Amino acid sequence: MELRWILMAVFALSGDAAAQQVHKCVESGRTIYQSDPCVTGPAAKSWNAAPEAPNPYQQARLDAIRQELEQRRQIERPTYRYAQSGVRGISISKHRDPDRCESAKAHRASVFNAAGIHRSFELTRRMDDMVFDACK
């Protein structure tokens, strides 16, 4: 916990990244890009590399992903219930994954399409039970 506060203080006190000088050096037929001047002689090319400006689209996308993750964490938190004896326990459902439910429905639809209109009652029952187990 204390490390988190230290890191936050360090990032808060650090300034914006300044542009750096980039040097393109050719040594023994190999091209090397570095921030230090070339050791073997003058640089083939030198320029200032400014950091990219933040992209508002990417920032909005990252914010949406963070918000979705926070909502998932809220859903996946265990619910505490008191048993009749007064002992506190945890009740966690293994079927809270909406992707699993949608995947089971898609699988059932593909099996029904493959079987056509002459599918058996047993196949229909098996597929419906699989979807029920995935979605309950």
Phi, psi and omega in degrees: 000318181293326179297323179300315181294323179295314180296320178296321179293320180296315180292326179292325182276342180284144181273183177291154179287132180268162179293145178244154175278131179245135180241133176259114183246140176246113182233121179055038179082358180257140177263130181231133175255129182208163181272341178271153176299155181296142180281323187276352180155201182290152180286146176293329178200144176224143178203164176269129179255108178271144178293150181291145175288147181297137180272118183295327178295313180294322179296318178296321179295316178297321178297319178296320179295317178299319180294319178296318178297320179295321177295321178295321178297323178295320181289320187276357179292138181293147177261134181265134178228150177265127176284173182297332181279357180089003180277134181276129181228174181246135176240111181238124178278141178272358185246044180259013184265106181294333178293324179294319179296312180296323178296319179295319178296319179295320178296317179300316180297320180292323178293319179295320178295322180291322182283333180077199184280351181261032179285153184275161177297323181298317178296316179299316181296316179299316181293318179295322177295322179296317179293320179299315179296324181284331187257353183287000000 
